Amino acid sequence: MPKLKRAFKKPISSLFSLSADCVASNLILYENLNYLPSYIKPIILRKLLRGKSQNVNKLLSDLIYPDLNHINLSSINVDDGTLKVLKSCIQLTEINLRNCENQDFSSESLMIFLKQTSKLLVLDISFCKQFNDDVITCLSINCPNLRELLAESCSFTDDGLANLAQNNKKLECLTVSNNNISGEGISKAVENKNWQFLRELRLDNCCKVTDDALKIVVENCSKIEILTFFNCDIGVLDETSIFQDISKTCKKLKQLHWTVTW
């Protein structure tokens, strides 16, 4: 007789998981969520930040807890009140504010918030126009242990980049694509040897970054593993020279993306 195929059985959710889902789906019906046990709050908080709940700031103030170390705000509406609520989260090591370009918070509120995040290691603030030179300077001063900064399509210039290089000597991954930075700015940032731990650098669509600047990058950042610079000001005649410098210096290189101007 042919063997019967076993029907696939979908795992049954635990009573705890079902209860957490029920609470998260009906948050507006509950009061005094701040009394929830600390082991439940992270679960409810994650579900809140993935949805479109009303009165988010009030719910957020009830659900944050002293040991909160990472938070993803990319899916909710963030305003000045949201950042004010999060000021008490002094243990944060990772913050995601990606795609907050049209959100209702100011650069000033962002700076006040970042002043409380001295333990921050990872910040994704890409496509956030509020992230200007003043904010990046505030970040660099108050978050000296920063390891990763993803800041594509923001509003900072060479001045902000210079302060970042001066104060954040442990930086390992940096994305500054599509910002108004120049070859001179990136050159000065790496020449002081403060970024000796840099493993990843993304400079895409920085049209003022030249081949001379890239040569200085590879000369001073020997630990680079990922380097991308498409749509920069690189001529076809300079391409061979740059790759020769990269092959001599960047022995750990794993990924390289680029374009040249014909």
N, C-alpha and C positions, 0 to 999 in steps of 0.2 A: 504494500500500500504506500502511496506517496506521502511524504511527511507533510503534516499540516504546518503552515506558516503561523508563527506566533503573532498575534495582533499587538501592534505597538501601543503600549500603555503610557498615557501622559502622566507625568509625576503629579501626585496630589499635593497641593500647597498646604503648608502647615497652618494650623489655626492661628498662630501668631502672625504669619504673613498675610492671611486673609483679613485679620483684624486690622493690621496696619494699612492695608489697601483701602479698607472701608473708611477708616479715619481720614486717610489722605484724600479720599474722593469727596469727603463731606466736611472739610475743615471749617467752612463758614458756619456750620451748625454747632461748633464746640466753643466753649469759653475756657479760659485758664489753662491753655495748653502748656504753659510754663511749668505746670506741676507734673507733667509726664516724666517718667524715669529717664535717666540719661542714656540708657541703652536703646530706648525707643526713638528718642528725638532725631538721631541721625537718619533713620529710615524714613520718617515722616518728612524731614527737611529735604531729602533728596527728591522725594515725590513732589513736594511743593515747588521746587526749583525747576522741575521739568514741565510743569503745567502752566495754566493761565488763570490761577486763582485770583479772586478779588481781594482787596485789602491785604496785599502781600506784605506790606511793611509791618502791620500789626501781627500777622501770623509769624513773620520772620523773627520779630522781637521775642515772641513766646518760644520759638523753637531753637534759637541759637543757644549754645552752651559753652562754658569756659574753655573746654579742650578742643573746640572746633579748629581744625588745622587746614582744611581746604574747602573751597566753595566755588561753585560754578554758577555765575549770574548771567550767562549768555542767552538764556531762554526766557527771562522775565523782564518786565519793564523796571528799569533802575532809575531812581530819581535821587534828589538830595537826601530825602528821608531814608531811603534804603541804605545809603552810605553812612548816615548818622547812626542808624541802628547797629551797623556792623563795626562801629568804632570800638566796641567793647571786646571784639574778637582779637585779642592781642597775641594769640597763639597761631594765627594763620601763617602757613608756609606756602600755600598755593592758591592763587586767585585767577579766575577766568572771567574777564570782562569783554570778551571778543564780540565784535559786531554791535557795539553800543554807540555807534556814531549818532544815531537819532534819538538817543535816550535823553531823559529830562534831568540830567545832573550837570553841574558846572565843574570847571577845572578847579575852582577853589574848594569845592566839597571833596573832590578827588584827592587834593593835597592834604586836607585835614584827615581824611581816612588813611592815607598812606603813612602819615606821621605816626600812626599807632601800630604799624606792621613791621616792626624791627626784625622779626624772625622770617620775613618773606624770602622764599627761595625761587619761586616760579611765578611769573606774571605774564598772562596772555591778554594784551590790551589792543590787539590788532583791530583796525577799522574804527578806532575811537578818536575822533578829531579833538576831543577835550585833552588828549595827551600831548601837551605842547612842551616847549623848553622849560617853563617854570615847573611843570609837573615832573618831568624827567629828572630835573635837578633835585626836587624834593625827594623823589624815589631814591636817587643815588646817595643822598646824604643819610636818609633814615633807614635804608635797607642795605647795609654794607655787605651782607652775605648772599646777595642775589646771585643765583646760578643761571637762570634762564629768563630772557626777556624776549617776548614775541610782540613786536610793535610795528607791524606792517600797516601802511596807509594811515599814519597818524599825522601830527602837525609839528614835529620838532625839527630842528636844524642842527648845524654843526656845533652851536653853542651847547645844546643839550647833550649831544654826543660827547663833547669834551668833558663835561661834568661826570657823565657816566663812566668814562674811562679813568678819570681821576679818582673816583670814590669806590668803584666796584671792581676790585682786583681779583675776585673769585669767579667772575663771569665765565661760563662755559659755552652757552648757546645764545646767539644774538640774531634776531631778524629785524632788519630796519628797511626792508624793501618798500619802494614807493614813498619815500620821504624826501624832503628837500635837503639832502646832505650832499656834500661835494667830495671830490677826490682829496682835496686838502684836509677836509674835516676828518675823513676816515684815516688818512695818513697820520695826522697828529694823534689820533686816538690810539693807534697801535704802536707808535714809535716810542712811547714811554715805557714799554715792556710790561705795563700793568695787566695786559690781557694774555699772559703767557699760558693760561689754562684754556684758552678759547679753542673749542672743538668744532663749532658750527657757526658759520657766518653766511647770512643771506642778504645780498645787496641788489636784488632784482629791481629793475625799473628805477634805479637811481642814476638818472641820465648824466649827472655831473661827475660820476666816478669814472676815472680814466685808467688806462693801463699802468701808468706810473704809480697810482695809488694801490693797485692790486699787487704790484711788485713789492711795495713796502709792506703790505699785509702778509704776504707769504714769507718775507724775510723775518718778520717779527712774531709770527704765530705758527710756530713749527708743529704744534699739536693739532692743527686743523684736519678734520676728517670729512667735513661737508662744506663746500664752498660753491655758492651760486651767484652769478652776476649777469644774467641775461638782460638785454636792453640797457646795458651801460655803454659808455662812450669808448668802445674798444674797436680799433681798426683792424682789418684783416692782416696788415703788415706787422702788427704788434702781437698777434696771437701766438706765433712760434716762440717769441722771446718770453712771454708770460708762462707758457707751458714748460719751458726749460727751467725757469726759476722754481715753478711748482714741483717739478720732478726732482730737483736738487734738494729742496728744503722740506717739503711736506711729505715725509715718508709714510705718514699714517692716513693719507687721503683715501677716502672710500667713495666719495660722490662729488662730481663736478658738473655743473650746468652753466652754460654760457651761450651768448650770441656775439657776433662781430658785425661791424658796420662796413658795408661794401661801398 
